[in-house]
């Protein structure tokens, strides 16, 4: 059985505790549960992580590249949070490893501030899901299963 790696970036540990109008009321633990259910439905194992640190996310993408090359990892669902809009390091890590990444945003970043309209992840992502709430995680896992 292959694994889906779901990576969450900075401040996503606050999900459900603040800004429910933007991000909804579900917590990150709730998101992990829905991801586990989606993985179960698609014959994948789940590895679910969150970090507030850019370099940790880069290390995890490198680890994912090794897993993908070894045939044990289907790919990565990445909600890079605000690093989406700033991180050339994450762009380079995804490009350098070649691991399939589905970029995911809970909110519709294109309907928000202009600084959220640019993504360093999108050009190196296999696909992008934005604005569908936390349900987007399940869709992203399905996309990984179909790759
Ligand atoms: O919509 C998304 O999923 C984002 O990736 C969330 C990031 C934001 O910087 C991106 O532009 C879009 C922010 C995650 C912070 O989440 C919070 C949740 C509750 C309270 C405060 C922050």
Backbone and ligand atoms as CSV (ligand in chain L), in Angstrom:
chain,resi,resn,atom,element,x,y,z
A,1,UNK,N,N,0.843,-1.197,0.000
A,1,UNK,CA,C,0.000,0.000,0.000
A,1,UNK,C,C,0.884,1.255,0.000
A,2,UNK,N,N,0.583,2.186,-0.916
A,2,UNK,CA,C,1.356,3.423,-0.958
A,2,UNK,C,C,0.817,4.432,0.072
A,3,UNK,N,N,1.668,5.388,0.390
A,3,UNK,CA,C,1.310,6.411,1.375
A,3,UNK,C,C,1.031,7.744,0.680
A,4,UNK,N,N,0.058,8.480,1.210
A,4,UNK,CA,C,-0.152,9.892,0.843
A,4,UNK,C,C,0.400,10.735,1.977
A,5,UNK,N,N,1.299,11.640,1.647
A,5,UNK,CA,C,1.865,12.549,2.650
A,5,UNK,C,C,1.123,13.879,2.564
A,6,UNK,N,N,0.494,14.281,3.652
A,6,UNK,CA,C,-0.235,15.552,3.694
A,6,UNK,C,C,0.552,16.514,4.581
A,7,UNK,N,N,1.043,17.578,3.962
A,7,UNK,CA,C,1.881,18.552,4.676
A,7,UNK,C,C,1.139,19.877,4.833
A,8,UNK,N,N,1.161,20.383,6.040
A,8,UNK,CA,C,0.520,21.661,6.367
A,8,UNK,C,C,1.555,22.636,6.900
A,9,UNK,N,N,1.517,23.859,6.377
A,9,UNK,CA,C,2.509,24.856,6.736
A,9,UNK,C,C,2.090,25.747,7.890
A,10,UNK,N,N,2.694,26.935,7.952
A,10,UNK,CA,C,2.592,27.784,9.130
A,10,UNK,C,C,1.172,28.224,9.465
A,11,UNK,N,N,0.905,28.195,10.762
A,11,UNK,CA,C,-0.336,28.661,11.378
A,11,UNK,C,C,-1.534,27.746,11.155
A,12,UNK,N,N,-1.357,26.696,10.371
A,12,UNK,CA,C,-2.508,25.809,10.144
A,12,UNK,C,C,-2.851,25.000,11.402
A,13,UNK,N,N,-1.958,25.003,12.387
A,13,UNK,CA,C,-2.293,24.412,13.689
A,13,UNK,C,C,-3.391,25.217,14.403
A,14,UNK,N,N,-3.645,26.454,13.915
A,14,UNK,CA,C,-4.685,27.301,14.521
A,14,UNK,C,C,-6.066,27.074,13.912
A,15,UNK,N,N,-6.133,26.206,12.931
A,15,UNK,CA,C,-7.394,25.970,12.213
A,15,UNK,C,C,-8.525,25.658,13.200
A,16,UNK,N,N,-9.665,26.295,12.961
A,16,UNK,CA,C,-10.832,26.061,13.813
A,16,UNK,C,C,-10.852,26.908,15.069
A,17,UNK,N,N,-9.736,27.562,15.374
A,17,UNK,CA,C,-9.657,28.351,16.621
A,17,UNK,C,C,-9.851,29.842,16.359
A,18,UNK,N,N,-9.491,30.289,15.143
A,18,UNK,CA,C,-9.651,31.702,14.774
A,18,UNK,C,C,-10.085,31.764,13.310
A,19,UNK,N,N,-10.624,32.935,12.897
A,19,UNK,CA,C,-11.019,33.187,11.506
A,19,UNK,C,C,-11.918,32.090,10.901
A,20,UNK,N,N,-12.967,31.667,11.615
A,20,UNK,CA,C,-13.837,30.622,11.046
A,20,UNK,C,C,-14.544,31.060,9.767
A,21,UNK,N,N,-14.734,32.393,9.589
A,21,UNK,CA,C,-15.399,32.875,8.379
A,21,UNK,C,C,-14.544,32.603,7.144
A,22,UNK,N,N,-13.226,32.566,7.333
A,22,UNK,CA,C,-12.326,32.328,6.196
A,22,UNK,C,C,-12.005,30.841,6.050
A,23,UNK,N,N,-11.698,30.178,7.180
A,23,UNK,CA,C,-11.151,28.809,7.106
A,23,UNK,C,C,-12.107,27.726,7.614
A,24,UNK,N,N,-13.296,28.148,8.138
A,24,UNK,CA,C,-14.237,27.161,8.653
A,24,UNK,C,C,-13.968,26.838,10.114
A,25,UNK,N,N,-14.785,25.958,10.645
A,25,UNK,CA,C,-14.756,25.673,12.082
A,25,UNK,C,C,-13.981,24.396,12.405
A,26,UNK,N,N,-13.592,23.656,11.390
A,26,UNK,CA,C,-12.925,22.377,11.659
A,26,UNK,C,C,-11.459,22.579,12.053
A,27,UNK,N,N,-11.011,21.772,12.984
A,27,UNK,CA,C,-9.635,21.862,13.466
A,27,UNK,C,C,-8.717,21.026,12.576
A,28,UNK,N,N,-7.412,21.182,12.806
A,28,UNK,CA,C,-6.458,20.380,12.034
A,28,UNK,C,C,-6.620,18.891,12.349
A,29,UNK,N,N,-7.012,18.585,13.591
A,29,UNK,CA,C,-7.282,17.178,13.953
A,29,UNK,C,C,-8.475,16.654,13.145
A,30,UNK,N,N,-9.477,17.509,12.935
A,30,UNK,CA,C,-10.623,17.108,12.096
A,30,UNK,C,C,-10.166,16.859,10.662
A,31,UNK,N,N,-9.258,17.722,10.172
A,31,UNK,CA,C,-8.749,17.552,8.797
A,31,UNK,C,C,-7.979,16.241,8.687
A,32,UNK,N,N,-7.184,15.931,9.721
A,32,UNK,CA,C,-6.456,14.656,9.698
A,32,UNK,C,C,-7.443,13.481,9.613
A,33,UNK,N,N,-8.545,13.564,10.372
A,33,UNK,CA,C,-9.549,12.485,10.338
A,33,UNK,C,C,-10.166,12.329,8.955
A,34,UNK,N,N,-10.493,13.472,8.328
A,34,UNK,CA,C,-11.107,13.359,6.989
A,34,UNK,C,C,-10.104,12.843,5.965
A,35,UNK,N,N,-8.835,13.188,6.156
A,35,UNK,CA,C,-7.796,12.666,5.262
A,35,UNK,C,C,-7.629,11.153,5.455
A,36,UNK,N,N,-7.705,10.704,6.721
A,36,UNK,CA,C,-7.566,9.274,7.006
A,36,UNK,C,C,-8.699,8.500,6.346
A,37,UNK,N,N,-9.902,9.077,6.412
A,37,UNK,CA,C,-11.062,8.432,5.784
A,37,UNK,C,C,-10.880,8.379,4.268
A,38,UNK,N,N,-10.439,9.492,3.684
A,38,UNK,CA,C,-10.247,9.544,2.227
A,38,UNK,C,C,-9.165,8.553,1.801
A,39,UNK,N,N,-8.104,8.462,2.562
A,39,UNK,CA,C,-7.034,7.510,2.222
A,39,UNK,C,C,-7.563,6.086,2.291
A,40,UNK,N,N,-8.336,5.806,3.338
A,40,UNK,CA,C,-8.913,4.462,3.473
A,40,UNK,C,C,-9.766,4.099,2.263
A,41,UNK,N,N,-10.538,5.078,1.786
A,41,UNK,CA,C,-11.428,4.841,0.644
A,41,UNK,C,C,-10.660,4.622,-0.653
A,42,UNK,N,N,-9.422,5.093,-0.699
A,42,UNK,CA,C,-8.642,5.020,-1.935
A,42,UNK,C,C,-7.427,4.097,-1.815
A,43,UNK,N,N,-7.396,3.293,-0.758
A,43,UNK,CA,C,-6.327,2.297,-0.628
A,43,UNK,C,C,-4.956,2.889,-0.377
A,44,UNK,N,N,-4.931,4.028,0.323
A,44,UNK,CA,C,-3.652,4.668,0.656
A,44,UNK,C,C,-3.482,4.724,2.175
A,45,UNK,N,N,-2.250,4.687,2.626
A,45,UNK,CA,C,-1.945,4.979,4.023
A,45,UNK,C,C,-1.718,6.488,4.140
A,46,UNK,N,N,-1.940,7.021,5.331
A,46,UNK,CA,C,-1.812,8.472,5.530
A,46,UNK,C,C,-0.634,8.798,6.436
A,47,UNK,N,N,0.130,9.808,6.001
A,47,UNK,CA,C,1.156,10.416,6.853
A,47,UNK,C,C,0.824,11.904,6.878
A,48,UNK,N,N,0.395,12.421,8.020
A,48,UNK,CA,C,-0.163,13.778,8.134
A,48,UNK,C,C,0.710,14.606,9.062
A,49,UNK,N,N,1.198,15.749,8.585
A,49,UNK,CA,C,2.145,16.548,9.373
A,49,UNK,C,C,1.851,18.041,9.248
A,50,UNK,N,N,2.321,18.803,10.240
A,50,UNK,CA,C,2.244,20.276,10.187
A,50,UNK,C,C,3.526,20.846,10.771
A,51,UNK,N,N,4.038,21.903,10.140
A,51,UNK,CA,C,5.174,22.626,10.703
A,51,UNK,C,C,5.040,24.118,10.421
A,52,UNK,N,N,5.540,24.904,11.358
A,52,UNK,CA,C,5.608,26.360,11.166
A,52,UNK,C,C,6.945,26.785,10.578
A,53,UNK,N,N,7.799,25.818,10.202
A,53,UNK,CA,C,9.174,26.121,9.812
A,53,UNK,C,C,9.441,25.711,8.351
A,54,UNK,N,N,9.876,26.678,7.562
A,54,UNK,CA,C,10.086,26.462,6.129
A,54,UNK,C,C,11.072,25.315,5.864
A,55,UNK,N,N,12.214,25.320,6.594
A,55,UNK,CA,C,13.231,24.298,6.359
A,55,UNK,C,C,12.752,22.899,6.682
A,56,UNK,N,N,11.886,22.787,7.682
A,56,UNK,CA,C,11.317,21.471,8.019
A,56,UNK,C,C,10.461,20.978,6.856
A,57,UNK,N,N,9.669,21.890,6.273
A,57,UNK,CA,C,8.835,21.514,5.117
A,57,UNK,C,C,9.714,21.104,3.940
A,58,UNK,N,N,10.818,21.817,3.738
A,58,UNK,CA,C,11.765,21.458,2.662
A,58,UNK,C,C,12.325,20.052,2.919
A,59,UNK,N,N,12.734,19.780,4.164
A,59,UNK,CA,C,13.254,18.443,4.497
A,59,UNK,C,C,12.210,17.363,4.223
A,60,UNK,N,N,10.956,17.651,4.557
A,60,UNK,CA,C,9.895,16.656,4.351
A,60,UNK,C,C,9.643,16.423,2.852
A,61,UNK,N,N,9.789,17.470,2.028
A,61,UNK,CA,C,9.646,17.279,0.568
A,61,UNK,C,C,10.791,16.394,0.061
A,62,UNK,N,N,11.996,16.612,0.587
A,62,UNK,CA,C,13.136,15.760,0.188
A,62,UNK,C,C,12.863,14.300,0.559
A,63,UNK,N,N,12.362,14.098,1.785
A,63,UNK,CA,C,12.025,12.740,2.251
A,63,UNK,C,C,10.963,12.126,1.330
A,64,UNK,N,N,9.991,12.962,0.933
A,64,UNK,CA,C,8.929,12.486,0.040
A,64,UNK,C,C,9.494,12.087,-1.319
A,65,UNK,N,N,10.474,12.846,-1.791
A,65,UNK,CA,C,11.102,12.509,-3.072
A,65,UNK,C,C,11.737,11.135,-3.030
A,66,UNK,N,N,12.385,10.812,-1.898
A,66,UNK,CA,C,13.002,9.486,-1.753
A,66,UNK,C,C,11.932,8.391,-1.724
A,67,UNK,N,N,10.840,8.674,-0.988
A,67,UNK,CA,C,9.743,7.699,-0.902
A,67,UNK,C,C,9.089,7.470,-2.249
A,68,UNK,N,N,8.947,8.552,-3.003
A,68,UNK,CA,C,8.326,8.426,-4.334
A,68,UNK,C,C,9.235,7.634,-5.266
A,69,UNK,N,N,10.537,7.938,-5.196
A,69,UNK,CA,C,11.496,7.211,-6.051
A,69,UNK,C,C,11.531,5.728,-5.690
A,70,UNK,N,N,11.327,5.414,-4.414
A,70,UNK,CA,C,11.349,4.024,-3.957
A,70,UNK,C,C,10.025,3.303,-4.220
A,71,UNK,N,N,9.007,4.066,-4.638
A,71,UNK,CA,C,7.714,3.463,-4.961
A,71,UNK,C,C,6.798,3.276,-3.761
A,72,UNK,N,N,7.149,3.877,-2.624
A,72,UNK,CA,C,6.327,3.712,-1.416
A,72,UNK,C,C,5.375,4.882,-1.182
A,73,UNK,N,N,5.607,5.986,-1.882
A,73,UNK,CA,C,4.801,7.198,-1.668
A,73,UNK,C,C,4.074,7.595,-2.950
A,74,UNK,N,N,2.752,7.787,-2.854
A,74,UNK,CA,C,1.972,8.209,-4.029
A,74,UNK,C,C,2.267,9.661,-4.376
A,75,UNK,N,N,2.435,10.480,-3.361
A,75,UNK,CA,C,2.695,11.896,-3.598
A,75,UNK,C,C,2.344,12.703,-2.367
A,76,UNK,N,N,2.322,14.017,-2.557
A,76,UNK,CA,C,2.164,14.948,-1.439
A,76,UNK,C,C,0.970,15.860,-1.700
A,77,UNK,N,N,0.147,16.046,-0.667
A,77,UNK,CA,C,-0.826,17.139,-0.650
A,77,UNK,C,C,-0.179,18.237,0.197
A,78,UNK,N,N,0.007,19.410,-0.400
A,78,UNK,CA,C,0.742,20.475,0.288
A,78,UNK,C,C,-0.113,21.724,0.441
A,79,UNK,N,N,-0.458,22.033,1.692
A,79,UNK,CA,C,-0.971,23.367,2.004
A,79,UNK,C,C,0.182,24.092,2.677
A,80,UNK,N,N,0.915,24.852,1.895
A,80,UNK,CA,C,2.123,25.515,2.399
A,80,UNK,C,C,1.804,26.796,3.166
A,81,UNK,N,N,0.507,27.105,3.339
A,81,UNK,CA,C,0.140,28.321,4.064
A,81,UNK,C,C,0.783,29.533,3.408
A,82,UNK,N,N,1.235,30.476,4.215
A,82,UNK,CA,C,1.799,31.715,3.674
A,82,UNK,C,C,3.107,31.489,2.913
A,83,UNK,N,N,3.801,30.368,3.157
A,83,UNK,CA,C,5.025,30.084,2.387
A,83,UNK,C,C,4.722,29.879,0.900
A,84,UNK,N,N,3.456,29.571,0.594
A,84,UNK,CA,C,3.018,29.489,-0.807
A,84,UNK,C,C,3.453,30.728,-1.586
A,85,UNK,N,N,3.307,31.878,-0.925
A,85,UNK,CA,C,3.476,33.162,-1.604
A,85,UNK,C,C,4.894,33.719,-1.497
A,86,UNK,N,N,5.768,32.992,-0.794
A,86,UNK,CA,C,7.113,33.531,-0.535
A,86,UNK,C,C,8.258,32.573,-0.825
A,87,UNK,N,N,7.979,31.260,-0.864
A,87,UNK,CA,C,9.081,30.303,-0.723
A,87,UNK,C,C,9.636,29.756,-2.043
A,88,UNK,N,N,10.742,30.337,-2.477
A,88,UNK,CA,C,11.492,29.773,-3.603
A,88,UNK,C,C,12.121,28.448,-3.169
A,89,UNK,N,N,12.427,28.317,-1.866
A,89,UNK,CA,C,13.019,27.071,-1.356
A,89,UNK,C,C,12.064,25.889,-1.534
A,90,UNK,N,N,10.788,26.092,-1.273
A,90,UNK,CA,C,9.826,25.003,-1.486
A,90,UNK,C,C,9.657,24.711,-2.976
A,91,UNK,N,N,9.612,25.755,-3.784
A,91,UNK,CA,C,9.553,25.590,-5.248
A,91,UNK,C,C,10.717,24.705,-5.715
A,92,UNK,N,N,11.926,25.063,-5.270
A,92,UNK,CA,C,13.120,24.322,-5.707
A,92,UNK,C,C,13.105,22.875,-5.213
A,93,UNK,N,N,12.613,22.668,-3.982
A,93,UNK,CA,C,12.575,21.310,-3.415
A,93,UNK,C,C,11.637,20.420,-4.225
A,94,UNK,N,N,10.475,20.955,-4.587
A,94,UNK,CA,C,9.501,20.163,-5.354
A,94,UNK,C,C,10.065,19.860,-6.743
A,95,UNK,N,N,10.630,20.905,-7.364
A,95,UNK,CA,C,11.207,20.737,-8.706
A,95,UNK,C,C,12.386,19.761,-8.669
A,96,UNK,N,N,13.218,19.899,-7.638
A,96,UNK,CA,C,14.439,19.083,-7.543
A,96,UNK,C,C,14.181,17.621,-7.263
A,97,UNK,N,N,13.115,17.325,-6.523
A,97,UNK,CA,C,12.831,15.928,-6.193
A,97,UNK,C,C,11.934,15.269,-7.235
A,98,UNK,N,N,11.122,16.074,-7.910
A,98,UNK,CA,C,10.188,15.525,-8.896
A,98,UNK,C,C,8.999,14.827,-8.270
A,99,UNK,N,N,8.819,14.964,-6.951
A,99,UNK,CA,C,7.684,14.287,-6.308
A,99,UNK,C,C,6.374,14.969,-6.722
A,100,UNK,N,N,5.331,14.177,-7.058
A,100,UNK,CA,C,4.050,14.806,-7.419
A,100,UNK,C,C,3.427,15.498,-6.212
A,101,UNK,N,N,3.069,16.758,-6.425
A,101,UNK,CA,C,2.482,17.573,-5.351
A,101,UNK,C,C,1.153,18.141,-5.830
A,102,UNK,N,N,0.130,17.955,-5.011
A,102,UNK,CA,C,-1.135,18.661,-5.225
A,102,UNK,C,C,-1.137,19.843,-4.254
A,103,UNK,N,N,-1.149,21.050,-4.808
A,103,UNK,CA,C,-1.206,22.265,-3.978
A,103,UNK,C,C,-2.648,22.465,-3.525
A,104,UNK,N,N,-2.811,22.778,-2.251
A,104,UNK,CA,C,-4.145,22.864,-1.685
A,104,UNK,C,C,-4.284,24.132,-0.849
A,105,UNK,N,N,-5.381,24.861,-1.066
A,105,UNK,CA,C,-5.732,25.979,-0.188
A,105,UNK,C,C,-7.193,25.866,0.210
A,106,UNK,N,N,-7.424,26.061,1.490
A,106,UNK,CA,C,-8.786,25.976,2.024
A,106,UNK,C,C,-9.621,27.132,1.496
A,107,UNK,N,N,-9.056,28.321,1.535
A,107,UNK,CA,C,-9.758,29.522,1.065
A,107,UNK,C,C,-9.466,29.750,-0.421
A,108,UNK,N,N,-10.309,30.575,-1.047
A,108,UNK,CA,C,-10.048,30.969,-2.436
A,108,UNK,C,C,-9.067,32.140,-2.415
A,109,UNK,N,N,-7.787,31.805,-2.529
A,109,UNK,CA,C,-6.742,32.831,-2.412
A,109,UNK,C,C,-6.904,33.925,-3.472
A,110,UNK,N,N,-7.537,33.584,-4.597
A,110,UNK,CA,C,-7.681,34.572,-5.686
A,110,UNK,C,C,-8.773,35.598,-5.404
A,111,UNK,N,N,-9.609,35.314,-4.416
A,111,UNK,CA,C,-10.658,36.263,-4.022
A,111,UNK,C,C,-10.231,37.074,-2.804
A,112,UNK,N,N,-8.948,36.934,-2.424
A,112,UNK,CA,C,-8.462,37.607,-1.216
A,112,UNK,C,C,-7.416,38.672,-1.598
A,113,UNK,N,N,-6.561,39.040,-0.668
A,113,UNK,CA,C,-5.589,40.111,-0.914
A,113,UNK,C,C,-4.675,39.757,-2.100
A,114,UNK,N,N,-4.210,40.813,-2.781
A,114,UNK,CA,C,-3.382,40.603,-3.984
A,114,UNK,C,C,-2.127,39.787,-3.668
A,115,UNK,N,N,-1.578,39.934,-2.449
A,115,UNK,CA,C,-0.342,39.203,-2.140
A,115,UNK,C,C,-0.559,37.695,-2.051
A,116,UNK,N,N,-1.832,37.254,-2.009
A,116,UNK,CA,C,-2.112,35.816,-1.999
A,116,UNK,C,C,-2.344,35.268,-3.408
A,117,UNK,N,N,-2.305,36.137,-4.430
A,117,UNK,CA,C,-2.641,35.696,-5.789
A,117,UNK,C,C,-1.492,34.975,-6.468
A,118,UNK,N,N,-0.258,35.239,-5.992
A,118,UNK,CA,C,0.890,34.555,-6.604
A,118,UNK,C,C,1.318,33.370,-5.757
A,119,UNK,N,N,1.583,32.256,-6.429
A,119,UNK,CA,C,2.072,31.057,-5.747
A,119,UNK,C,C,3.382,30.601,-6.363
A,120,UNK,N,N,4.396,30.380,-5.512
A,120,UNK,CA,C,5.644,29.771,-5.980
A,120,UNK,C,C,5.494,28.253,-6.136
A,121,UNK,N,N,4.390,27.698,-5.600
A,121,UNK,CA,C,4.182,26.244,-5.662
A,121,UNK,C,C,3.505,25.848,-6.982
A,122,UNK,N,N,2.548,26.678,-7.447
A,122,UNK,CA,C,1.724,26.285,-8.603
A,122,UNK,C,C,2.515,25.848,-9.835
A,123,UNK,N,N,3.617,26.554,-10.198
A,123,UNK,CA,C,4.320,26.147,-11.432
A,123,UNK,C,C,4.956,24.761,-11.352
A,124,UNK,N,N,5.163,24.261,-10.123
A,124,UNK,CA,C,5.799,22.945,-9.971
A,124,UNK,C,C,4.841,21.904,-9.385
A,125,UNK,N,N,3.564,22.290,-9.239
A,125,UNK,CA,C,2.553,21.367,-8.716
A,125,UNK,C,C,1.937,20.572,-9.855
A,126,UNK,N,N,1.520,19.330,-9.552
A,126,UNK,CA,C,0.796,18.526,-10.540
A,126,UNK,C,C,-0.616,19.067,-10.730
A,127,UNK,N,N,-1.181,19.588,-9.650
A,127,UNK,CA,C,-2.510,20.180,-9.714
A,127,UNK,C,C,-2.721,21.099,-8.533
A,128,UNK,N,N,-3.778,21.902,-8.621
A,128,UNK,CA,C,-4.054,22.910,-7.592
A,128,UNK,C,C,-5.542,22.858,-7.240
A,129,UNK,N,N,-5.831,22.831,-5.948
A,129,UNK,CA,C,-7.221,22.889,-5.465
A,129,UNK,C,C,-7.328,24.077,-4.520
A,130,UNK,N,N,-8.217,25.013,-4.843
A,130,UNK,CA,C,-8.371,26.205,-3.988
A,130,UNK,C,C,-9.846,26.468,-3.703
A,131,UNK,N,N,-10.123,26.935,-2.489
A,131,UNK,CA,C,-11.408,27.544,-2.195
A,131,UNK,C,C,-12.553,26.596,-1.918
A,132,UNK,N,N,-12.274,25.308,-1.750
A,132,UNK,CA,C,-13.351,24.346,-1.508
A,132,UNK,C,C,-13.431,23.935,-0.049
A,133,UNK,N,N,-12.802,24.731,0.811
A,133,UNK,CA,C,-12.801,24.403,2.234
A,133,UNK,C,C,-11.935,23.183,2.506
A,134,UNK,N,N,-12.101,22.610,3.700
A,134,UNK,CA,C,-11.258,21.466,4.050
A,134,UNK,C,C,-11.633,20.224,3.239
A,135,UNK,N,N,-12.803,20.223,2.604
A,135,UNK,CA,C,-13.184,19.118,1.716
A,135,UNK,C,C,-12.183,18.955,0.580
A,136,UNK,N,N,-11.464,20.028,0.257
A,136,UNK,CA,C,-10.447,19.967,-0.793
A,136,UNK,C,C,-9.359,18.939,-0.496
A,137,UNK,N,N,-9.090,18.692,0.793
A,137,UNK,CA,C,-8.060,17.693,1.141
A,137,UNK,C,C,-8.454,16.305,0.619
A,138,UNK,N,N,-9.737,15.957,0.783
A,138,UNK,CA,C,-10.198,14.641,0.314
A,138,UNK,C,C,-10.089,14.554,-1.212
A,139,UNK,N,N,-10.411,15.661,-1.895
A,139,UNK,CA,C,-10.303,15.678,-3.360
A,139,UNK,C,C,-8.848,15.538,-3.793
A,140,UNK,N,N,-7.958,16.171,-3.047
A,140,UNK,CA,C,-6.528,16.097,-3.384
A,140,UNK,C,C,-6.007,14.668,-3.195
A,141,UNK,N,N,-6.457,14.009,-2.132
A,141,UNK,CA,C,-6.048,12.617,-1.894
A,141,UNK,C,C,-6.560,11.717,-3.016
A,142,UNK,N,N,-7.785,11.964,-3.451
A,142,UNK,CA,C,-8.326,11.187,-4.579
A,142,UNK,C,C,-7.467,11.407,-5.830
A,143,UNK,N,N,-7.058,12.657,-6.029
A,143,UNK,CA,C,-6.205,12.958,-7.192
A,143,UNK,C,C,-4.886,12.203,-7.096
A,144,UNK,N,N,-4.303,12.133,-5.908
A,144,UNK,CA,C,-3.044,11.384,-5.746
A,144,UNK,C,C,-3.263,9.901,-6.050
A,145,UNK,N,N,-4.397,9.375,-5.578
A,145,UNK,CA,C,-4.690,7.953,-5.810
A,145,UNK,C,C,-4.821,7.660,-7.295
A,146,UNK,N,N,-5.286,8.637,-8.074
A,146,UNK,CA,C,-5.525,8.462,-9.515
A,146,UNK,C,C,-4.273,8.709,-10.359
A,147,UNK,N,N,-3.211,9.207,-9.748
A,147,UNK,CA,C,-2.013,9.548,-10.555
A,147,UNK,C,C,-1.422,8.302,-11.213
L,1,LIG,O1,O,-6.391,29.032,2.323
L,1,LIG,C1,C,-5.389,28.415,2.705
L,1,LIG,O2,O,-5.398,27.219,2.936
L,1,LIG,C2,C,-4.086,29.182,2.960
L,1,LIG,O3,O,-3.016,28.357,2.539
L,1,LIG,C3,C,-4.032,29.427,4.449
L,1,LIG,C4,C,-2.849,30.283,4.870
L,1,LIG,C5,C,-2.780,31.568,4.034
L,1,LIG,O4,O,-1.581,32.275,4.362
L,1,LIG,C6,C,-2.777,31.257,2.548
L,1,LIG,O5,O,-2.760,32.479,1.837
L,1,LIG,C7,C,-4.019,30.479,2.177
L,1,LIG,C8,C,-2.980,30.718,6.335
L,1,LIG,C9,C,-3.112,29.573,7.280
L,1,LIG,C10,C,-3.400,30.155,8.625
L,1,LIG,O6,O,-4.538,29.509,9.126
L,1,LIG,C11,C,-5.165,30.091,10.166
L,1,LIG,C12,C,-6.270,29.422,10.617
L,1,LIG,C13,C,-6.982,29.961,11.666
L,1,LIG,C14,C,-6.588,31.130,12.263
L,1,LIG,C15,C,-5.471,31.795,11.798
L,1,LIG,C16,C,-4.750,31.260,10.740
